[in-house]
Amino acid sequence: MKAMVITPKNSSDYKFIHDLLKSLEYLQLLTEEELEDLGFVKIVEIMDKTKVSKARYSKSLNNEGRVSE
């Protein structure tokens, strides 16, 4: 299954896209926590491809305010 993340520019675009996808039965909204989880998965995928060190990864998360030491 493929997915898309759409960020509308304004509220009228949001309403249009929301109503269109809902009418086509393609609408599945994600919670903020689910979006963060997707971001974490993306970081892990990048780490696997680039062999990022644990220290660099931890520093990256600290810069994003996600990890406290």
Biopython code that builds the backbone (N, CA, C, O; Angstrom):
import numpy as np
from Bio.PDB.StructureBuilder import StructureBuilder

atoms = [
    (1, "MET", "N", (0.842, -1.171, 0.000)),
    (1, "MET", "CA", (0.000, 0.000, 0.000)),
    (1, "MET", "C", (0.889, 1.238, 0.000)),
    (1, "MET", "O", (1.905, 1.274, 0.695)),
    (2, "LYS", "N", (0.516, 2.239, -0.768)),
    (2, "LYS", "CA", (1.225, 3.504, -0.803)),
    (2, "LYS", "C", (0.404, 4.544, -0.069)),
    (2, "LYS", "O", (-0.816, 4.426, 0.041)),
    (3, "ALA", "N", (1.079, 5.557, 0.428)),
    (3, "ALA", "CA", (0.399, 6.615, 1.178)),
    (3, "ALA", "C", (0.921, 7.969, 0.719)),
    (3, "ALA", "O", (1.987, 8.077, 0.114)),
    (4, "MET", "N", (0.143, 8.993, 1.024)),
    (4, "MET", "CA", (0.527, 10.361, 0.692)),
    (4, "MET", "C", (0.304, 11.234, 1.909)),
    (4, "MET", "O", (-0.635, 11.024, 2.676)),
    (5, "VAL", "N", (1.169, 12.207, 2.078)),
    (5, "VAL", "CA", (0.966, 13.222, 3.097)),
    (5, "VAL", "C", (0.714, 14.521, 2.353)),
    (5, "VAL", "O", (1.537, 14.959, 1.550)),
    (6, "ILE", "N", (-0.417, 15.126, 2.623)),
    (6, "ILE", "CA", (-0.810, 16.350, 1.932)),
    (6, "ILE", "C", (-0.910, 17.464, 2.961)),
    (6, "ILE", "O", (-1.590, 17.319, 3.976)),
    (7, "THR", "N", (-0.234, 18.572, 2.700)),
    (7, "THR", "CA", (-0.289, 19.725, 3.590)),
    (7, "THR", "C", (-0.924, 20.884, 2.829)),
    (7, "THR", "O", (-0.254, 21.548, 2.039)),
    (8, "PRO", "N", (-2.203, 21.130, 3.061)),
    (8, "PRO", "CA", (-2.887, 22.219, 2.356)),
    (8, "PRO", "C", (-2.306, 23.577, 2.749)),
    (8, "PRO", "O", (-1.787, 23.752, 3.852)),
    (9, "LYS", "N", (-2.406, 24.528, 1.829)),
    (9, "LYS", "CA", (-1.868, 25.870, 2.063)),
    (9, "LYS", "C", (-2.794, 26.725, 2.924)),
    (9, "LYS", "O", (-2.344, 27.656, 3.592)),
    (10, "ASN", "N", (-4.073, 26.412, 2.907)),
    (10, "ASN", "CA", (-5.022, 27.213, 3.688)),
    (10, "ASN", "C", (-6.245, 26.359, 4.022)),
    (10, "ASN", "O", (-6.356, 25.211, 3.592)),
    (11, "SER", "N", (-7.158, 26.942, 4.796)),
    (11, "SER", "CA", (-8.313, 26.171, 5.269)),
    (11, "SER", "C", (-9.268, 25.783, 4.143)),
    (11, "SER", "O", (-9.897, 24.727, 4.204)),
    (12, "SER", "N", (-9.381, 26.618, 3.126)),
    (12, "SER", "CA", (-10.285, 26.250, 2.025)),
    (12, "SER", "C", (-9.713, 25.081, 1.219)),
    (12, "SER", "O", (-10.462, 24.211, 0.776)),
    (13, "ASP", "N", (-8.380, 25.057, 1.025)),
    (13, "ASP", "CA", (-7.754, 23.911, 0.355)),
    (13, "ASP", "C", (-7.926, 22.652, 1.193)),
    (13, "ASP", "O", (-8.186, 21.573, 0.660)),
    (14, "TYR", "N", (-7.777, 22.799, 2.531)),
    (14, "TYR", "CA", (-7.951, 21.648, 3.419)),
    (14, "TYR", "C", (-9.355, 21.077, 3.272)),
    (14, "TYR", "O", (-9.529, 19.867, 3.128)),
    (15, "LYS", "N", (-10.350, 21.949, 3.310)),
    (15, "LYS", "CA", (-11.741, 21.497, 3.207)),
    (15, "LYS", "C", (-11.987, 20.801, 1.871)),
    (15, "LYS", "O", (-12.634, 19.755, 1.824)),
    (16, "PHE", "N", (-11.471, 21.379, 0.788)),
    (16, "PHE", "CA", (-11.652, 20.785, -0.535)),
    (16, "PHE", "C", (-11.035, 19.388, -0.596)),
    (16, "PHE", "O", (-11.687, 18.433, -1.017)),
    (17, "ILE", "N", (-9.773, 19.278, -0.171)),
    (17, "ILE", "CA", (-9.079, 17.991, -0.228)),
    (17, "ILE", "C", (-9.750, 16.980, 0.707)),
    (17, "ILE", "O", (-9.946, 15.821, 0.340)),
    (18, "HIS", "N", (-10.094, 17.425, 1.904)),
    (18, "HIS", "CA", (-10.753, 16.555, 2.882)),
    (18, "HIS", "C", (-12.056, 16.001, 2.312)),
    (18, "HIS", "O", (-12.292, 14.793, 2.350)),
    (19, "ASP", "N", (-12.905, 16.889, 1.782)),
    (19, "ASP", "CA", (-14.201, 16.468, 1.246)),
    (19, "ASP", "C", (-14.036, 15.547, 0.037)),
    (19, "ASP", "O", (-14.776, 14.575, -0.112)),
    (20, "LEU", "N", (-13.062, 15.857, -0.826)),
    (20, "LEU", "CA", (-12.823, 15.020, -2.005)),
    (20, "LEU", "C", (-12.396, 13.612, -1.593)),
    (20, "LEU", "O", (-12.968, 12.625, -2.054)),
    (21, "LEU", "N", (-11.401, 13.526, -0.733)),
    (21, "LEU", "CA", (-10.909, 12.213, -0.316)),
    (21, "LEU", "C", (-11.966, 11.436, 0.458)),
    (21, "LEU", "O", (-12.071, 10.216, 0.324)),
    (22, "LYS", "N", (-12.736, 12.135, 1.255)),
    (22, "LYS", "CA", (-13.810, 11.471, 1.998)),
    (22, "LYS", "C", (-14.860, 10.911, 1.039)),
    (22, "LYS", "O", (-15.327, 9.787, 1.220)),
    (23, "SER", "N", (-15.229, 11.686, 0.027)),
    (23, "SER", "CA", (-16.242, 11.208, -0.925)),
    (23, "SER", "C", (-15.737, 10.024, -1.748)),
    (23, "SER", "O", (-16.522, 9.178, -2.176)),
    (24, "LEU", "N", (-14.418, 9.970, -1.966)),
    (24, "LEU", "CA", (-13.826, 8.850, -2.701)),
    (24, "LEU", "C", (-13.497, 7.674, -1.783)),
    (24, "LEU", "O", (-12.988, 6.650, -2.239)),
    (25, "GLU", "N", (-13.787, 7.822, -0.500)),
    (25, "GLU", "CA", (-13.519, 6.810, 0.523)),
    (25, "GLU", "C", (-12.028, 6.485, 0.629)),
    (25, "GLU", "O", (-11.647, 5.336, 0.852)),
    (26, "TYR", "N", (-11.188, 7.521, 0.466)),
    (26, "TYR", "CA", (-9.742, 7.372, 0.621)),
    (26, "TYR", "C", (-9.229, 8.074, 1.867)),
    (26, "TYR", "O", (-8.026, 8.053, 2.126)),
    (27, "LEU", "N", (-10.085, 8.678, 2.624)),
    (27, "LEU", "CA", (-9.653, 9.517, 3.732)),
    (27, "LEU", "C", (-9.320, 8.689, 4.967)),
    (27, "LEU", "O", (-10.133, 7.900, 5.448)),
    (28, "GLN", "N", (-8.107, 8.890, 5.466)),
    (28, "GLN", "CA", (-7.708, 8.325, 6.752)),
    (28, "GLN", "C", (-6.816, 9.366, 7.411)),
    (28, "GLN", "O", (-5.665, 9.550, 7.014)),
    (29, "LEU", "N", (-7.348, 10.042, 8.415)),
    (29, "LEU", "CA", (-6.593, 11.065, 9.117)),
    (29, "LEU", "C", (-5.696, 10.427, 10.162)),
    (29, "LEU", "O", (-6.077, 9.440, 10.791)),
    (30, "LEU", "N", (-4.509, 10.983, 10.351)),
    (30, "LEU", "CA", (-3.575, 10.484, 11.345)),
    (30, "LEU", "C", (-3.509, 11.440, 12.523)),
    (30, "LEU", "O", (-3.650, 12.653, 12.371)),
    (31, "THR", "N", (-3.292, 10.871, 13.697)),
    (31, "THR", "CA", (-3.106, 11.708, 14.879)),
    (31, "THR", "C", (-1.695, 12.288, 14.854)),
    (31, "THR", "O", (-0.849, 11.855, 14.072)),
    (32, "GLU", "N", (-1.454, 13.262, 15.711)),
    (32, "GLU", "CA", (-0.111, 13.849, 15.798)),
    (32, "GLU", "C", (0.908, 12.779, 16.202)),
    (32, "GLU", "O", (2.034, 12.765, 15.703)),
    (33, "GLU", "N", (0.507, 11.893, 17.102)),
    (33, "GLU", "CA", (1.405, 10.816, 17.534)),
    (33, "GLU", "C", (1.744, 9.876, 16.375)),
    (33, "GLU", "O", (2.889, 9.445, 16.241)),
    (34, "GLU", "N", (0.764, 9.561, 15.550)),
    (34, "GLU", "CA", (1.014, 8.691, 14.398)),
    (34, "GLU", "C", (1.956, 9.364, 13.407)),
    (34, "GLU", "O", (2.814, 8.701, 12.823)),
    (35, "LEU", "N", (1.806, 10.665, 13.211)),
    (35, "LEU", "CA", (2.726, 11.398, 12.330)),
    (35, "LEU", "C", (4.151, 11.377, 12.881)),
    (35, "LEU", "O", (5.107, 11.208, 12.124)),
    (36, "GLU", "N", (4.297, 11.550, 14.199)),
    (36, "GLU", "CA", (5.617, 11.483, 14.821)),
    (36, "GLU", "C", (6.220, 10.092, 14.651)),
    (36, "GLU", "O", (7.418, 9.959, 14.399)),
    (37, "ASP", "N", (5.396, 9.057, 14.789)),
    (37, "ASP", "CA", (5.872, 7.688, 14.593)),
    (37, "ASP", "C", (6.387, 7.494, 13.167)),
    (37, "ASP", "O", (7.416, 6.850, 12.957)),
    (38, "LEU", "N", (5.676, 8.048, 12.197)),
    (38, "LEU", "CA", (6.126, 7.952, 10.803)),
    (38, "LEU", "C", (7.461, 8.657, 10.621)),
    (38, "LEU", "O", (8.333, 8.167, 9.905)),
    (39, "GLY", "N", (7.620, 9.798, 11.263)),
    (39, "GLY", "CA", (8.890, 10.515, 11.204)),
    (39, "GLY", "C", (10.018, 9.695, 11.803)),
    (39, "GLY", "O", (11.124, 9.670, 11.262)),
    (40, "PHE", "N", (9.749, 9.027, 12.912)),
    (40, "PHE", "CA", (10.760, 8.170, 13.538)),
    (40, "PHE", "C", (11.149, 7.021, 12.611)),
    (40, "PHE", "O", (12.331, 6.704, 12.473)),
    (41, "VAL", "N", (10.166, 6.404, 11.981)),
    (41, "VAL", "CA", (10.442, 5.318, 11.038)),
    (41, "VAL", "C", (11.331, 5.820, 9.906)),
    (41, "VAL", "O", (12.250, 5.122, 9.477)),
    (42, "LYS", "N", (11.055, 7.033, 9.424)),
    (42, "LYS", "CA", (11.858, 7.607, 8.341)),
    (42, "LYS", "C", (13.300, 7.808, 8.796)),
    (42, "LYS", "O", (14.232, 7.536, 8.040)),
    (43, "ILE", "N", (13.491, 8.285, 10.038)),
    (43, "ILE", "CA", (14.851, 8.460, 10.573)),
    (43, "ILE", "C", (15.570, 7.120, 10.621)),
    (43, "ILE", "O", (16.738, 7.024, 10.243)),
    (44, "VAL", "N", (14.879, 6.088, 11.084)),
    (44, "VAL", "CA", (15.489, 4.756, 11.172)),
    (44, "VAL", "C", (15.865, 4.252, 9.784)),
    (44, "VAL", "O", (16.938, 3.675, 9.608)),
    (45, "GLU", "N", (14.999, 4.459, 8.798)),
    (45, "GLU", "CA", (15.304, 4.040, 7.431)),
    (45, "GLU", "C", (16.535, 4.752, 6.911)),
    (45, "GLU", "O", (17.386, 4.132, 6.273)),
    (46, "ILE", "N", (16.643, 6.039, 7.172)),
    (46, "ILE", "CA", (17.815, 6.809, 6.734)),
    (46, "ILE", "C", (19.064, 6.289, 7.429)),
    (46, "ILE", "O", (20.117, 6.155, 6.807)),
    (47, "MET", "N", (18.945, 5.994, 8.728)),
    (47, "MET", "CA", (20.095, 5.461, 9.474)),
    (47, "MET", "C", (20.561, 4.145, 8.875)),
    (47, "MET", "O", (21.762, 3.917, 8.729)),
    (48, "ASP", "N", (19.622, 3.285, 8.530)),
    (48, "ASP", "CA", (19.985, 1.995, 7.953)),
    (48, "ASP", "C", (20.732, 2.174, 6.636)),
    (48, "ASP", "O", (21.649, 1.413, 6.330)),
    (49, "LYS", "N", (20.344, 3.171, 5.867)),
    (49, "LYS", "CA", (20.970, 3.388, 4.560)),
    (49, "LYS", "C", (22.326, 4.075, 4.672)),
    (49, "LYS", "O", (23.219, 3.821, 3.864)),
    (50, "THR", "N", (22.486, 4.948, 5.674)),
    (50, "THR", "CA", (23.717, 5.737, 5.767)),
    (50, "THR", "C", (24.655, 5.265, 6.863)),
    (50, "THR", "O", (25.765, 5.779, 6.999)),
    (51, "LYS", "N", (24.214, 4.289, 7.646)),
    (51, "LYS", "CA", (25.020, 3.764, 8.750)),
    (51, "LYS", "C", (25.439, 4.892, 9.693)),
    (51, "LYS", "O", (26.609, 5.016, 10.055)),
    (52, "VAL", "N", (24.468, 5.700, 10.077)),
    (52, "VAL", "CA", (24.703, 6.811, 10.991)),
    (52, "VAL", "C", (25.077, 6.257, 12.360)),
    (52, "VAL", "O", (24.484, 5.288, 12.834)),
    (53, "SER", "N", (26.062, 6.880, 12.984)),
    (53, "SER", "CA", (26.482, 6.418, 14.308)),
    (53, "SER", "C", (25.408, 6.729, 15.346)),
    (53, "SER", "O", (24.592, 7.632, 15.164)),
    (54, "LYS", "N", (25.424, 5.964, 16.435)),
    (54, "LYS", "CA", (24.453, 6.171, 17.501)),
    (54, "LYS", "C", (24.588, 7.576, 18.086)),
    (54, "LYS", "O", (23.582, 8.212, 18.400)),
    (55, "ALA", "N", (25.805, 8.059, 18.233)),
    (55, "ALA", "CA", (26.038, 9.404, 18.783)),
    (55, "ALA", "C", (25.438, 10.470, 17.879)),
    (55, "ALA", "O", (24.809, 11.410, 18.366)),
    (56, "ARG", "N", (25.623, 10.339, 16.582)),
    (56, "ARG", "CA", (25.077, 11.322, 15.643)),
    (56, "ARG", "C", (23.555, 11.280, 15.648)),
    (56, "ARG", "O", (22.900, 12.321, 15.593)),
    (57, "TYR", "N", (23.001, 10.090, 15.714)),
    (57, "TYR", "CA", (21.548, 9.928, 15.763)),
    (57, "TYR", "C", (20.991, 10.580, 17.018)),
    (57, "TYR", "O", (20.011, 11.323, 16.954)),
    (58, "SER", "N", (21.615, 10.303, 18.163)),
    (58, "SER", "CA", (21.166, 10.869, 19.428)),
    (58, "SER", "C", (21.261, 12.395, 19.400)),
    (58, "SER", "O", (20.367, 13.086, 19.888)),
    (59, "LYS", "N", (22.332, 12.909, 18.835)),
    (59, "LYS", "CA", (22.497, 14.360, 18.725)),
    (59, "LYS", "C", (21.395, 14.943, 17.857)),
    (59, "LYS", "O", (20.858, 16.003, 18.177)),
    (60, "SER", "N", (21.050, 14.280, 16.774)),
    (60, "SER", "CA", (19.998, 14.739, 15.881)),
    (60, "SER", "C", (18.666, 14.807, 16.609)),
    (60, "SER", "O", (17.925, 15.778, 16.456)),
    (61, "LEU", "N", (18.356, 13.790, 17.396)),
    (61, "LEU", "CA", (17.109, 13.797, 18.160)),
    (61, "LEU", "C", (17.114, 14.889, 19.214)),
    (61, "LEU", "O", (16.090, 15.533, 19.441)),
    (62, "ASN", "N", (18.253, 15.106, 19.860)),
    (62, "ASN", "CA", (18.350, 16.154, 20.867)),
    (62, "ASN", "C", (18.102, 17.517, 20.241)),
    (62, "ASN", "O", (17.463, 18.373, 20.852)),
    (63, "ASN", "N", (18.600, 17.724, 19.034)),
    (63, "ASN", "CA", (18.392, 19.008, 18.348)),
    (63, "ASN", "C", (16.923, 19.239, 18.021)),
    (63, "ASN", "O", (16.480, 20.382, 17.910)),
    (64, "GLU", "N", (16.176, 18.163, 17.867)),
    (64, "GLU", "CA", (14.759, 18.274, 17.575)),
    (64, "GLU", "C", (13.936, 18.367, 18.856)),
    (64, "GLU", "O", (12.715, 18.517, 18.801)),
    (65, "GLY", "N", (14.598, 18.279, 20.008)),
    (65, "GLY", "CA", (13.898, 18.375, 21.279)),
    (65, "GLY", "C", (13.121, 17.132, 21.653)),
    (65, "GLY", "O", (12.162, 17.211, 22.420)),
    (66, "ARG", "N", (13.514, 15.994, 21.129)),
    (66, "ARG", "CA", (12.765, 14.770, 21.364)),
    (66, "ARG", "C", (13.392, 13.893, 22.451)),
    (66, "ARG", "O", (12.701, 13.067, 23.047)),
    (67, "VAL", "N", (14.693, 14.063, 22.716)),
    (67, "VAL", "CA", (15.366, 13.207, 23.675)),
    (67, "VAL", "C", (16.067, 14.085, 24.689)),
    (67, "VAL", "O", (16.719, 15.064, 24.328)),
    (68, "SER", "N", (15.933, 13.737, 25.951)),
    (68, "SER", "CA", (16.684, 14.460, 26.981)),
    (68, "SER", "C", (17.632, 13.500, 27.651)),
    (68, "SER", "O", (17.283, 12.352, 27.927)),
    (69, "GLU", "N", (18.831, 13.972, 27.913)),
    (69, "GLU", "CA", (19.834, 13.100, 28.537)),
    (69, "GLU", "C", (20.028, 13.491, 29.973)),
    (69, "GLU", "O", (20.832, 12.880, 30.677)),
]
sb = StructureBuilder()
sb.init_structure("model")
sb.init_model(0)
sb.init_chain("A")
sb.init_seg("    ")
for serial, (resi, resn, name, xyz) in enumerate(atoms, 1):
    if name == "N":
        sb.init_residue(resn, " ", resi, " ")
    sb.init_atom(name, np.array(xyz, "f"), 0.0, 1.0, " ", f" {name:<3s}", serial, name[0])
structure = sb.get_structure()
